[in-house]
Amino acid sequence: MRFFALVSGEHDELPYAEIEGAFEAESVPRNLLKPFTQVCRFEAPLEPVLRAFKRLAFSHFLCEEVCILGKDASTSEVISLVKKRFLKESVAFRVRRVRGSISPQEAVNLERKLNIEAKNAGLLVDLENPRNNIEVIASDGFLLVGRKICLSDRRRVFSRSGGVKPFFHPSSLKVELARVMLNLARVREGSIVLDPFSGTGTILIEANELRTIPLGLEIDPAMAYSSIRNYRWFGAFEVCQLLGDARHMPLRRVDAIVTDPPYGRRASTHGLESSRVYEGFIEESSRILRDEGWIVFLSPSKMPVEDFLASKGFKIMETYFIEVHTSLTRKLLVARNR
């Protein structure tokens, strides 16, 4: 089947990378097709696609692709193609625009016209409870038309954001980014996932939602004990929280490492230079991470963590830059143990 997904505009690359990571984690056979701005397209079997898509945080919804037309295509052309597929079932058209591809008023007018003309053409239009939601996405001068079949996990992920946690710290990682990083690490159900700078537990709670075995290591006793309040609040009872130093981990083997190490701004490095913290953590990670295991972490943009990774036998697979604010950009690194 052919699908397209409307992805978030929070980052130009990460939504597509997250989809690829989740598909690989769930062993989805796929053929990537030409993407559009904020739209990822692919061919794949339905069942594994649904399983993988429900893991995502940087995507909105998934559609079965009906057609792709130029943005100046007539409404009758759109309706004719939809009518061939859904003649006997109720429909409702929804038009969405990506980054000014059409104006807000043009989107409203097109949606109204599609629903009126669809009814006149003999389609059963039900705007309140349709059997088929027909999404029309305006992007890059085209209209992508598809039947919505699945939502991502984005809404549920945001329900666990910092404002609703019983224990919060200014250094806490955004929950949606934590989920993205886990998907980039290709974590699977039952895999052992370590966060050696676990802090308030954001990554571990998301790892628990993905049915992994989450392990947390935290050097600060107050932080470690307080994070347990968050695990209880969100029902993450499978999390194993340990007290310890990421440069001397009391562990033998893990399947994946996903973390946000401190870098001395909002999170303390406990008197150590941040580069020494990163270097020590990477050295220990190379010892305990299984062969071909994934490590995903954030670092200051100017820190030479690539050199640390290479010296310990890691192969860097992907690097992304995330602007926190005008004076701070961070790197997100995805690497694999050789």
Phi and psi in degrees as GROMACS dihedral restraints (atoms count N, CA, C in turn):
[ dihedral_restraints ]
;  ai    aj    ak    al  type     phi  dphi    fc
    3     4     5     6     1  -107.7    20    10
    4     5     6     7     1   132.2    20    10
    6     7     8     9     1  -130.3    20    10
    7     8     9    10     1   161.3    20    10
    9    10    11    12     1  -139.6    20    10
   10    11    12    13     1   150.3    20    10
   12    13    14    15     1  -122.7    20    10
   13    14    15    16     1   134.5    20    10
   15    16    17    18     1   -85.5    20    10
   16    17    18    19     1   118.3    20    10
   18    19    20    21     1  -105.4    20    10
   19    20    21    22     1   163.6    20    10
   21    22    23    24     1   -74.3    20    10
   22    23    24    25     1   161.3    20    10
   24    25    26    27     1   -99.7    20    10
   25    26    27    28     1    17.8    20    10
   27    28    29    30     1   -67.4    20    10
   28    29    30    31     1   -26.8    20    10
   30    31    32    33     1  -153.5    20    10
   31    32    33    34     1   144.7    20    10
   33    34    35    36     1   -72.2    20    10
   34    35    36    37     1   -27.3    20    10
   36    37    38    39     1  -114.3    20    10
   37    38    39    40     1   -36.2    20    10
   39    40    41    42     1   -59.6    20    10
   40    41    42    43     1   -39.1    20    10
   42    43    44    45     1   -57.9    20    10
   43    44    45    46     1   -40.1    20    10
   45    46    47    48     1   -70.3    20    10
   46    47    48    49     1   -39.5    20    10
   48    49    50    51     1   -66.1    20    10
   49    50    51    52     1   -36.7    20    10
   51    52    53    54     1   -64.2    20    10
   52    53    54    55     1   -42.3    20    10
   54    55    56    57     1   -59.5    20    10
   55    56    57    58     1   -46.4    20    10
   57    58    59    60     1   -61.5    20    10
   58    59    60    61     1   -42.8    20    10
   60    61    62    63     1   -63.0    20    10
   61    62    63    64     1   -44.5    20    10
   63    64    65    66     1   -65.7    20    10
   64    65    66    67     1   -39.6    20    10
   66    67    68    69     1   -64.7    20    10
   67    68    69    70     1   -39.8    20    10
   69    70    71    72     1   -67.6    20    10
   70    71    72    73     1   -39.8    20    10
   72    73    74    75     1   -61.7    20    10
   73    74    75    76     1   -37.1    20    10
   75    76    77    78     1   -95.5    20    10
   76    77    78    79     1     9.7    20    10
   78    79    80    81     1    54.4    20    10
   79    80    81    82     1    49.2    20    10
   81    82    83    84     1   -88.2    20    10
   82    83    84    85     1   116.7    20    10
   84    85    86    87     1   -70.3    20    10
   85    86    87    88     1   127.7    20    10
   87    88    89    90     1  -148.7    20    10
   88    89    90    91     1   159.3    20    10
   90    91    92    93     1  -128.1    20    10
   91    92    93    94     1   110.3    20    10
   93    94    95    96     1   -72.3    20    10
   94    95    96    97     1   138.6    20    10
   96    97    98    99     1  -112.8    20    10
   97    98    99   100     1   173.0    20    10
   99   100   101   102     1   -56.2    20    10
  100   101   102   103     1   123.3    20    10
  102   103   104   105     1   -85.2    20    10
  103   104   105   106     1   165.8    20    10
  105   106   107   108     1  -125.1    20    10
  106   107   108   109     1   169.0    20    10
  108   109   110   111     1   -57.7    20    10
  109   110   111   112     1   120.8    20    10
  111   112   113   114     1    61.2    20    10
  112   113   114   115     1    22.8    20    10
  114   115   116   117     1  -136.1    20    10
  115   116   117   118     1   123.6    20    10
  117   118   119   120     1  -107.2    20    10
  118   119   120   121     1   131.8    20    10
  120   121   122   123     1  -121.8    20    10
  121   122   123   124     1   145.3    20    10
  123   124   125   126     1  -165.0    20    10
  124   125   126   127     1   162.4    20    10
  126   127   128   129     1  -111.5    20    10
  127   128   129   130     1   134.4    20    10
  129   130   131   132     1  -168.9    20    10
  130   131   132   133     1   162.0    20    10
  132   133   134   135     1   -71.2    20    10
  133   134   135   136     1   147.4    20    10
  135   136   137   138     1   -63.2    20    10
  136   137   138   139     1   -52.2    20    10
  138   139   140   141     1   -59.5    20    10
  139   140   141   142     1   -50.7    20    10
  141   142   143   144     1   -68.0    20    10
  142   143   144   145     1   -28.3    20    10
  144   145   146   147     1   -63.6    20    10
  145   146   147   148     1   -44.9    20    10
  147   148   149   150     1   -61.1    20    10
  148   149   150   151     1   -42.0    20    10
  150   151   152   153     1   -61.6    20    10
  151   152   153   154     1   -43.9    20    10
  153   154   155   156     1   -73.1    20    10
  154   155   156   157     1   -39.3    20    10
  156   157   158   159     1   -65.9    20    10
  157   158   159   160     1   -30.7    20    10
  159   160   161   162     1   -72.4    20    10
  160   161   162   163     1    -2.2    20    10
  162   163   164   165     1   -88.5    20    10
  163   164   165   166     1   -14.9    20    10
  165   166   167   168     1   -82.5    20    10
  166   167   168   169     1   149.1    20    10
  168   169   170   171     1  -115.6    20    10
  169   170   171   172     1   -23.7    20    10
  171   172   173   174     1  -102.4    20    10
  172   173   174   175     1    19.9    20    10
  174   175   176   177     1  -125.8    20    10
  175   176   177   178     1   157.6    20    10
  177   178   179   180     1  -100.3    20    10
  178   179   180   181     1   -62.0    20    10
  180   181   182   183     1  -151.3    20    10
  181   182   183   184     1   164.7    20    10
  183   184   185   186     1  -114.9    20    10
  184   185   186   187     1   139.0    20    10
  186   187   188   189     1  -126.4    20    10
  187   188   189   190     1   145.0    20    10
  189   190   191   192     1   -78.3    20    10
  190   191   192   193     1   120.9    20    10
  192   193   194   195     1   -70.9    20    10
  193   194   195   196     1   130.6    20    10
  195   196   197   198     1   -98.9    20    10
  196   197   198   199     1   -48.6    20    10
  198   199   200   201     1  -167.8    20    10
  199   200   201   202     1   165.9    20    10
  201   202   203   204     1  -129.0    20    10
  202   203   204   205     1   125.1    20    10
  204   205   206   207     1  -128.7    20    10
  205   206   207   208     1   160.4    20    10
  207   208   209   210     1   -63.9    20    10
  208   209   210   211     1   151.7    20    10
  210   211   212   213     1   -64.5    20    10
  211   212   213   214     1   -17.4    20    10
  213   214   215   216     1   -93.9    20    10
  214   215   216   217     1     9.6    20    10
  216   217   218   219     1   -60.9    20    10
  217   218   219   220     1   148.6    20    10
  219   220   221   222     1   -74.0    20    10
  220   221   222   223     1   152.0    20    10
  222   223   224   225     1   -63.2    20    10
  223   224   225   226     1   -32.4    20    10
  225   226   227   228     1   -64.7    20    10
  226   227   228   229     1   -34.2    20    10
  228   229   230   231     1   -66.4    20    10
  229   230   231   232     1   -43.8    20    10
  231   232   233   234     1   -61.3    20    10
  232   233   234   235     1   -48.3    20    10
  234   235   236   237     1   -64.5    20    10
  235   236   237   238     1   -38.0    20    10
  237   238   239   240     1   -61.0    20    10
  238   239   240   241     1   -43.6    20    10
  240   241   242   243     1   -69.3    20    10
  241   242   243   244     1   -36.7    20    10
  243   244   245   246     1   -70.4    20    10
  244   245   246   247     1   -39.1    20    10
  246   247   248   249     1   -61.1    20    10
  247   248   249   250     1   -34.5    20    10
  249   250   251   252     1   -62.7    20    10
  250   251   252   253     1   -28.1    20    10
  252   253   254   255     1   -95.0    20    10
  253   254   255   256     1   -32.3    20    10
  255   256   257   258     1  -131.9    20    10
  256   257   258   259     1    41.5    20    10
  258   259   260   261     1   -60.2    20    10
  259   260   261   262     1   -39.6    20    10
  261   262   263   264     1  -101.6    20    10
  262   263   264   265     1     7.1    20    10
  264   265   266   267     1  -121.9    20    10
  265   266   267   268     1   150.1    20    10
  267   268   269   270     1   -69.6    20    10
  268   269   270   271     1   147.1    20    10
  270   271   272   273     1  -137.1    20    10
  271   272   273   274     1   162.3    20    10
  273   274   275   276     1  -148.1    20    10
  274   275   276   277     1   133.0    20    10
  276   277   278   279     1   -92.2    20    10
  277   278   279   280     1   138.0    20    10
  279   280   281   282     1  -131.1    20    10
  280   281   282   283     1   126.1    20    10
  282   283   284   285     1  -105.6    20    10
  283   284   285   286     1   130.7    20    10
  285   286   287   288     1  -126.7    20    10
  286   287   288   289     1   142.9    20    10
  288   289   290   291     1  -112.3    20    10
  289   290   291   292     1   144.4    20    10
  291   292   293   294     1  -112.2    20    10
  292   293   294   295     1   118.7    20    10
  294   295   296   297     1    47.4    20    10
  295   296   297   298     1    51.5    20    10
  297   298   299   300     1    72.1    20    10
  298   299   300   301     1    20.1    20    10
  300   301   302   303     1   -60.6    20    10
  301   302   303   304     1   -35.9    20    10
  303   304   305   306     1  -137.1    20    10
  304   305   306   307     1   163.7    20    10
  306   307   308   309     1   -76.6    20    10
  307   308   309   310     1   159.7    20    10
  309   310   311   312     1   -56.0    20    10
  310   311   312   313     1   -40.3    20    10
  312   313   314   315     1   -69.4    20    10
  313   314   315   316     1   -37.1    20    10
  315   316   317   318     1   -61.8    20    10
  316   317   318   319     1   -38.8    20    10
  318   319   320   321     1   -65.5    20    10
  319   320   321   322     1   -43.2    20    10
  321   322   323   324     1   -63.2    20    10
  322   323   324   325     1   -45.2    20    10
  324   325   326   327     1   -64.7    20    10
  325   326   327   328     1   -42.0    20    10
  327   328   329   330     1   -64.6    20    10
  328   329   330   331     1   -42.1    20    10
  330   331   332   333     1   -63.5    20    10
  331   332   333   334     1   -44.3    20    10
  333   334   335   336     1   -63.3    20    10
  334   335   336   337     1   -43.6    20    10
  336   337   338   339     1   -65.6    20    10
  337   338   339   340     1   -40.6    20    10
  339   340   341   342     1   -62.0    20    10
  340   341   342   343     1   -44.6    20    10
  342   343   344   345     1   -69.0    20    10
  343   344   345   346     1   -37.7    20    10
  345   346   347   348     1   -68.0    20    10
  346   347   348   349     1   -47.5    20    10
  348   349   350   351     1   -71.2    20    10
  349   350   351   352     1   -29.9    20    10
  351   352   353   354     1   -64.0    20    10
  352   353   354   355     1   -41.1    20    10
  354   355   356   357     1   -65.3    20    10
  355   356   357   358     1   -41.6    20    10
  357   358   359   360     1   -66.6    20    10
  358   359   360   361     1   -26.3    20    10
  360   361   362   363     1   -85.1    20    10
  361   362   363   364     1     0.7    20    10
  363   364   365   366     1   101.4    20    10
  364   365   366   367     1     1.2    20    10
  366   367   368   369     1   -78.1    20    10
  367   368   369   370     1   147.2    20    10
  369   370   371   372     1   -84.5    20    10
  370   371   372   373     1   104.3    20    10
  372   373   374   375     1   -96.5    20    10
  373   374   375   376     1   123.5    20    10
  375   376   377   378     1  -130.8    20    10
  376   377   378   379     1   101.4    20    10
  378   379   380   381     1   -76.8    20    10
  379   380   381   382     1   -17.0    20    10
  381   382   383   384     1   -93.2    20    10
  382   383   384   385     1   -42.0    20    10
  384   385   386   387     1  -144.9    20    10
  385   386   387   388     1    66.7    20    10
  387   388   389   390     1   -76.7    20    10
  388   389   390   391     1   151.4    20    10
  390   391   392   393     1   -70.7    20    10
  391   392   393   394     1   -32.6    20    10
  393   394   395   396     1  -130.1    20    10
  394   395   396   397     1   118.5    20    10
  396   397   398   399     1   -87.9    20    10
  397   398   399   400     1   115.9    20    10
  399   400   401   402     1   -98.0    20    10
  400   401   402   403     1   112.0    20    10
  402   403   404   405     1   -92.9    20    10
  403   404   405   406     1   133.0    20    10
  405   406   407   408     1  -119.2    20    10
  406   407   408   409     1   110.2    20    10
  408   409   410   411     1  -104.1    20    10
  409   410   411   412     1   120.3    20    10
  411   412   413   414     1   -92.3    20    10
  412   413   414   415     1   115.3    20    10
  414   415   416   417     1  -151.0    20    10
  415   416   417   418     1   131.6    20    10
  417   418   419   420     1    54.5    20    10
  418   419   420   421     1    35.8    20    10
  420   421   422   423     1    82.1    20    10
  421   422   423   424     1    11.1    20    10
  423   424   425   426     1  -127.5    20    10
  424   425   426   427     1   161.4    20    10
  426   427   428   429     1  -112.7    20    10
  427   428   429   430     1   116.2    20    10
  429   430   431   432     1   -97.6    20    10
  430   431   432   433     1   122.0    20    10
  432   433   434   435     1  -112.8    20    10
  433   434   435   436     1   130.2    20    10
  435   436   437   438     1  -158.3    20    10
  436   437   438   439     1   163.1    20    10
  438   439   440   441     1   -95.1    20    10
  439   440   441   442     1   121.0    20    10
  441   442   443   444     1   -66.9    20    10
  442   443   444   445     1   129.2    20    10
  444   445   446   447     1  -124.7    20    10
  445   446   447   448     1   -13.1    20    10
  447   448   449   450     1  -163.3    20    10
  448   449   450   451     1   140.8    20    10
  450   451   452   453     1   -97.4    20    10
  451   452   453   454     1   151.5    20    10
  453   454   455   456     1   -77.1    20    10
  454   455   456   457     1  -174.8    20    10
  456   457   458   459     1   -91.7    20    10
  457   458   459   460     1    11.1    20    10
  459   460   461   462     1   -54.6    20    10
  460   461   462   463     1   -46.6    20    10
  462   463   464   465     1   -64.3    20    10
  463   464   465   466     1   -42.5    20    10
  465   466   467   468     1   -67.3    20    10
  466   467   468   469     1   -36.5    20    10
  468   469   470   471     1   -61.5    20    10
  469   470   471   472     1   -46.4    20    10
  471   472   473   474     1   -66.3    20    10
  472   473   474   475     1   -22.2    20    10
  474   475   476   477     1   -68.0    20    10
  475   476   477   478     1   -12.1    20    10
  477   478   479   480     1  -108.2    20    10
  478   479   480   481     1    24.0    20    10
  480   481   482   483     1   -70.5    20    10
  481   482   483   484     1   170.7    20    10
  483   484   485   486     1   -54.3    20    10
  484   485   486   487     1   -35.9    20    10
  486   487   488   489     1   -65.2    20    10
  487   488   489   490     1   -19.2    20    10
  489   490   491   492     1  -104.9    20    10
  490   491   492   493     1     1.0    20    10
  492   493   494   495     1   -78.8    20    10
  493   494   495   496     1   141.8    20    10
  495   496   497   498     1   -68.8    20    10
  496   497   498   499     1   -25.6    20    10
  498   499   500   501     1  -126.0    20    10
  499   500   501   502     1   121.1    20    10
  501   502   503   504     1  -130.8    20    10
  502   503   504   505     1   147.8    20    10
  504   505   506   507     1  -136.8    20    10
  505   506   507   508     1   143.3    20    10
  507   508   509   510     1   -57.6    20    10
  508   509   510   511     1   -23.5    20    10
  510   511   512   513     1   -84.1    20    10
  511   512   513   514     1    -0.9    20    10
  513   514   515   516     1   -59.8    20    10
  514   515   516   517     1   137.6    20    10
  516   517   518   519     1   -71.0    20    10
  517   518   519   520     1   143.2    20    10
  519   520   521   522     1   -62.6    20    10
  520   521   522   523     1   136.4    20    10
  522   523   524   525     1   -63.4    20    10
  523   524   525   526     1   -36.5    20    10
  525   526   527   528     1   -67.8    20    10
  526   527   528   529     1   -34.5    20    10
  528   529   530   531     1   -71.1    20    10
  529   530   531   532     1   -35.2    20    10
  531   532   533   534     1   -58.8    20    10
  532   533   534   535     1   -44.8    20    10
  534   535   536   537     1   -64.7    20    10
  535   536   537   538     1   -42.2    20    10
  537   538   539   540     1   -59.5    20    10
  538   539   540   541     1   -44.5    20    10
  540   541   542   543     1   -62.5    20    10
  541   542   543   544     1   -37.7    20    10
  543   544   545   546     1   -65.2    20    10
  544   545   546   547     1   -39.4    20    10
  546   547   548   549     1   -68.4    20    10
  547   548   549   550     1   -35.7    20    10
  549   550   551   552     1   -65.0    20    10
  550   551   552   553     1   -27.5    20    10
  552   553   554   555     1   -83.1    20    10
  553   554   555   556     1     1.4    20    10
  555   556   557   558     1    55.9    20    10
  556   557   558   559     1    37.8    20    10
  558   559   560   561     1   -69.1    20    10
  559   560   561   562     1   145.9    20    10
  561   562   563   564     1  -122.2    20    10
  562   563   564   565     1   162.5    20    10
  564   565   566   567     1   -57.0    20    10
  565   566   567   568     1   128.8    20    10
  567   568   569   570     1    87.9    20    10
  568   569   570   571     1    -6.5    20    10
  570   571   572   573     1   -78.6    20    10
  571   572   573   574     1   150.4    20    10
  573   574   575   576     1   -88.1    20    10
  574   575   576   577     1   116.8    20    10
  576   577   578   579     1  -115.3    20    10
  577   578   579   580     1   125.4    20    10
  579   580   581   582     1  -110.5    20    10
  580   581   582   583     1   134.1    20    10
  582   583   584   585     1  -116.5    20    10
  583   584   585   586     1   103.2    20    10
  585   586   587   588     1   -81.0    20    10
  586   587   588   589     1    -1.3    20    10
  588   589   590   591     1  -130.1    20    10
  589   590   591   592     1    64.8    20    10
  591   592   593   594     1   -71.8    20    10
  592   593   594   595     1   -22.9    20    10
  594   595   596   597     1    52.6    20    10
  595   596   597   598     1  -124.7    20    10
  597   598   599   600     1   -81.2    20    10
  598   599   600   601     1    -3.9    20    10
  600   601   602   603     1    92.7    20    10
  601   602   603   604     1    13.1    20    10
  603   604   605   606     1   -57.4    20    10
  604   605   606   607     1   -48.8    20    10
  606   607   608   609     1   -64.6    20    10
  607   608   609   610     1   -40.4    20    10
  609   610   611   612     1   -69.3    20    10
  610   611   612   613     1   -35.5    20    10
  612   613   614   615     1   -64.5    20    10
  613   614   615   616     1   -42.3    20    10
  615   616   617   618     1   -67.7    20    10
  616   617   618   619     1   -36.8    20    10
  618   619   620   621     1   -62.8    20    10
  619   620   621   622     1   -36.6    20    10
  621   622   623   624     1   -64.9    20    10
  622   623   624   625     1   -38.7    20    10
  624   625   626   627     1   -62.6    20    10
  625   626   627   628     1   -29.0    20    10
  627   628   629   630     1   -88.5    20    10
  628   629   630   631     1     9.0    20    10
  630   631   632   633     1    63.3    20    10
  631   632   633   634     1    35.2    20    10
  633   634   635   636     1   -90.0    20    10
  634   635   636   637     1  -175.9    20    10
  636   637   638   639     1  -106.1    20    10
  637   638   639   640     1   100.6    20    10
  639   640   641   642     1   -88.6    20    10
  640   641   642   643     1   129.9    20    10
  642   643   644   645     1  -118.6    20    10
  643   644   645   646     1   133.1    20    10
  645   646   647   648     1  -119.2    20    10
  646   647   648   649     1   139.8    20    10
  648   649   650   651     1  -125.2    20    10
  649   650   651   652     1   131.0    20    10
  651   652   653   654     1  -144.3    20    10
  652   653   654   655     1   131.0    20    10
  654   655   656   657     1   -81.8    20    10
  655   656   657   658     1   -23.0    20    10
  657   658   659   660     1   -91.6    20    10
  658   659   660   661     1   112.9    20    10
  660   661   662   663     1   -58.5    20    10
  661   662   663   664     1   -41.0    20    10
  663   664   665   666     1   -63.6    20    10
  664   665   666   667     1   -41.4    20    10
  666   667   668   669     1   -66.7    20    10
  667   668   669   670     1   -43.8    20    10
  669   670   671   672     1   -61.7    20    10
  670   671   672   673     1   -47.2    20    10
  672   673   674   675     1   -69.3    20    10
  673   674   675   676     1   -37.3    20    10
  675   676   677   678     1   -68.1    20    10
  676   677   678   679     1   -31.8    20    10
  678   679   680   681     1   -63.1    20    10
  679   680   681   682     1   -25.4    20    10
  681   682   683   684     1   -61.7    20    10
  682   683   684   685     1   -30.0    20    10
  684   685   686   687     1   -61.1    20    10
  685   686   687   688     1   -39.5    20    10
  687   688   689   690     1   -68.1    20    10
  688   689   690   691     1   -40.2    20    10
  690   691   692   693     1   -60.5    20    10
  691   692   693   694     1   -43.5    20    10
  693   694   695   696     1   -66.4    20    10
  694   695   696   697     1   -41.1    20    10
  696   697   698   699     1   -60.9    20    10
  697   698   699   700     1   -41.6    20    10
  699   700   701   702     1   -96.5    20    10
  700   701   702   703     1     9.3    20    10
  702   703   704   705     1    69.2    20    10
  703   704   705   706     1    25.3    20    10
  705   706   707   708     1   -89.1    20    10
  706   707   708   709     1    64.3    20    10
  708   709   710   711     1   -76.1    20    10
  709   710   711   712     1   -10.8    20    10
  711   712   713   714     1   -84.8    20    10
  712   713   714   715     1    -9.0    20    10
  714   715   716   717     1   -67.8    20    10
  715   716   717   718     1   133.3    20    10
  717   718   719   720     1  -106.8    20    10
  718   719   720   721     1   110.2    20    10
  720   721   722   723     1  -100.8    20    10
  721   722   723   724     1   123.9    20    10
  723   724   725   726     1  -115.0    20    10
  724   725   726   727     1   154.6    20    10
  726   727   728   729     1  -103.4    20    10
  727   728   729   730     1   123.9    20    10
  729   730   731   732     1   175.3    20    10
  730   731   732   733     1   176.7    20    10
  732   733   734   735     1  -101.1    20    10
  733   734   735   736     1   128.5    20    10
  735   736   737   738     1   -65.7    20    10
  736   737   738   739     1   -14.4    20    10
  738   739   740   741     1   -87.3    20    10
  739   740   741   742     1    -7.7    20    10
  741   742   743   744     1  -144.6    20    10
  742   743   744   745     1    74.5    20    10
  744   745   746   747     1   -79.9    20    10
  745   746   747   748     1   131.8    20    10
  747   748   749   750     1   -84.2    20    10
  748   749   750   751     1    50.7    20    10
  750   751   752   753     1  -136.0    20    10
  751   752   753   754     1   156.5    20    10
  753   754   755   756     1  -104.0    20    10
  754   755   756   757     1   -44.4    20    10
  756   757   758   759     1  -154.5    20    10
  757   758   759   760     1   134.1    20    10
  759   760   761   762     1  -133.9    20    10
  760   761   762   763     1   162.7    20    10
  762   763   764   765     1   -90.9    20    10
  763   764   765   766     1   -29.7    20    10
  765   766   767   768     1  -153.5    20    10
  766   767   768   769     1   150.6    20    10
  768   769   770   771     1  -125.9    20    10
  769   770   771   772     1   123.2    20    10
  771   772   773   774     1  -132.8    20    10
  772   773   774   775     1   123.5    20    10
  774   775   776   777     1  -160.8    20    10
  775   776   777   778     1   164.8    20    10
  777   778   779   780     1  -128.9    20    10
  778   779   780   781     1    87.5    20    10
  780   781   782   783     1   -65.5    20    10
  781   782   783   784     1   153.6    20    10
  783   784   785   786     1   -70.3    20    10
  784   785   786   787     1   150.0    20    10
  786   787   788   789     1  -134.3    20    10
  787   788   789   790     1    17.4    20    10
  789   790   791   792     1    90.8    20    10
  790   791   792   793     1     1.5    20    10
  792   793   794   795     1   -92.0    20    10
  793   794   795   796     1   -75.4    20    10
  795   796   797   798     1   -95.1    20    10
  796   797   798   799     1   -22.2    20    10
  798   799   800   801     1  -112.4    20    10
  799   800   801   802     1   132.2    20    10
  801   802   803   804     1   -73.5    20    10
  802   803   804   805     1   143.6    20    10
  804   805   806   807     1  -100.1    20    10
  805   806   807   808     1    10.0    20    10
  807   808   809   810     1    55.7    20    10
  808   809   810   811     1    45.4    20    10
  810   811   812   813     1    85.3    20    10
  811   812   813   814     1    -4.7    20    10
  813   814   815   816     1   -95.3    20    10
  814   815   816   817     1   151.3    20    10
  816   817   818   819     1   -64.5    20    10
  817   818   819   820     1   137.9    20    10
  819   820   821   822     1   -59.7    20    10
  820   821   822   823     1   -34.3    20    10
  822   823   824   825     1   -64.3    20    10
  823   824   825   826     1   -35.2    20    10
  825   826   827   828     1   -68.8    20    10
  826   827   828   829     1   -36.8    20    10
  828   829   830   831     1   -61.5    20    10
  829   830   831   832     1   -48.0    20    10
  831   832   833   834     1   -63.9    20    10
  832   833   834   835     1   -44.5    20    10
  834   835   836   837     1   -63.0    20    10
  835   836   837   838     1   -42.5    20    10
  837   838   839   840     1   -67.5    20    10
  838   839   840   841     1   -40.1    20    10
  840   841   842   843     1   -64.7    20    10
  841   842   843   844     1   -41.4    20    10
  843   844   845   846     1   -67.1    20    10
  844   845   846   847     1   -39.1    20    10
  846   847   848   849     1   -61.9    20    10
  847   848   849   850     1   -44.8    20    10
  849   850   851   852     1   -67.5    20    10
  850   851   852   853     1   -35.8    20    10
  852   853   854   855     1   -62.4    20    10
  853   854   855   856     1   -38.7    20    10
  855   856   857   858     1   -64.2    20    10
  856   857   858   859     1   -27.0    20    10
  858   859   860   861     1   -77.1    20    10
  859   860   861   862     1   -40.7    20    10
  861   862   863   864     1   -99.5    20    10
  862   863   864   865     1   -16.9    20    10
  864   865   866   867     1   -78.1    20    10
  865   866   867   868     1   131.5    20    10
  867   868   869   870     1   -61.7    20    10
  868   869   870   871     1   159.4    20    10
  870   871   872   873     1   -58.4    20    10
  871   872   873   874     1   135.2    20    10
  873   874   875   876     1    69.0    20    10
  874   875   876   877     1     8.8    20    10
  876   877   878   879     1   -73.6    20    10
  877   878   879   880     1   157.5    20    10
  879   880   881   882     1  -103.1    20    10
  880   881   882   883     1   143.0    20    10
  882   883   884   885     1  -127.1    20    10
  883   884   885   886     1   129.7    20    10
  885   886   887   888     1  -131.5    20    10
  886   887   888   889     1   125.4    20    10
  888   889   890   891     1  -156.3    20    10
  889   890   891   892     1   164.0    20    10
  891   892   893   894     1  -102.4    20    10
  892   893   894   895     1   151.5    20    10
  894   895   896   897     1  -151.1    20    10
  895   896   897   898     1   161.7    20    10
  897   898   899   900     1   -59.2    20    10
  898   899   900   901     1   144.6    20    10
  900   901   902   903     1   -63.7    20    10
  901   902   903   904     1   -27.9    20    10
  903   904   905   906     1   -97.1    20    10
  904   905   906   907     1    -0.9    20    10
  906   907   908   909     1   -80.3    20    10
  907   908   909   910     1   133.6    20    10
  909   910   911   912     1   -80.6    20    10
  910   911   912   913     1    56.4    20    10
  912   913   914   915     1   -67.6    20    10
  913   914   915   916     1   -22.2    20    10
  915   916   917   918     1   -59.7    20    10
  916   917   918   919     1   -38.5    20    10
  918   919   920   921     1   -66.2    20    10
  919   920   921   922     1   -40.9    20    10
  921   922   923   924     1   -61.1    20    10
  922   923   924   925     1   -44.6    20    10
  924   925   926   927     1   -63.5    20    10
  925   926   927   928     1   -47.5    20    10
  927   928   929   930     1   -62.1    20    10
  928   929   930   931     1   -37.9    20    10
  930   931   932   933     1   -68.2    20    10
  931   932   933   934     1   -19.8    20    10
  933   934   935   936     1  -106.0    20    10
  934   935   936   937     1    12.9    20    10
  936   937   938   939     1    88.5    20    10
  937   938   939   940     1    10.1    20    10
  939   940   941   942     1   -82.4    20    10
  940   941   942   943     1   147.4    20    10
  942   943   944   945     1  -108.2    20    10
  943   944   945   946     1   119.2    20    10
  945   946   947   948     1   -76.4    20    10
  946   947   948   949     1   123.0    20    10
  948   949   950   951     1   -97.0    20    10
  949   950   951   952     1   -37.9    20    10
  951   952   953   954     1  -149.7    20    10
  952   953   954   955     1   148.4    20    10
  954   955   956   957     1  -138.3    20    10
  955   956   957   958     1   133.3    20    10
  957   958   959   960     1  -129.9    20    10
  958   959   960   961     1   148.7    20    10
  960   961   962   963     1  -110.8    20    10
  961   962   963   964     1   130.7    20    10
  963   964   965   966     1  -121.7    20    10
  964   965   966   967     1   119.8    20    10
  966   967   968   969     1   -83.4    20    10
  967   968   969   970     1   113.2    20    10
  969   970   971   972     1   -78.0    20    10
  970   971   972   973     1   -47.9    20    10
  972   973   974   975     1  -156.8    20    10
  973   974   975   976     1  -175.9    20    10
  975   976   977   978     1   -60.0    20    10
  976   977   978   979     1   -26.9    20    10
  978   979   980   981     1  -105.5    20    10
  979   980   981   982     1     6.1    20    10
  981   982   983   984     1  -142.6    20    10
  982   983   984   985     1   119.6    20    10
  984   985   986   987     1  -121.6    20    10
  985   986   987   988     1   137.5    20    10
  987   988   989   990     1  -117.9    20    10
  988   989   990   991     1   154.1    20    10
  990   991   992   993     1   -99.6    20    10
  991   992   993   994     1   140.5    20    10
  993   994   995   996     1  -112.9    20    10
  994   995   996   997     1   117.4    20    10
  996   997   998   999     1  -108.9    20    10
  997   998   999  1000     1   136.6    20    10
  999  1000  1001  1002     1  -120.1    20    10
 1000  1001  1002  1003     1   116.6    20    10
 1002  1003  1004  1005     1  -134.9    20    10
 1003  1004  1005  1006     1   166.3    20    10
 1005  1006  1007  1008     1  -132.4    20    10
 1006  1007  1008  1009     1   139.7    20    10
 1008  1009  1010  1011     1   -77.1    20    10
 1009  1010  1011  1012     1   126.2    20    10
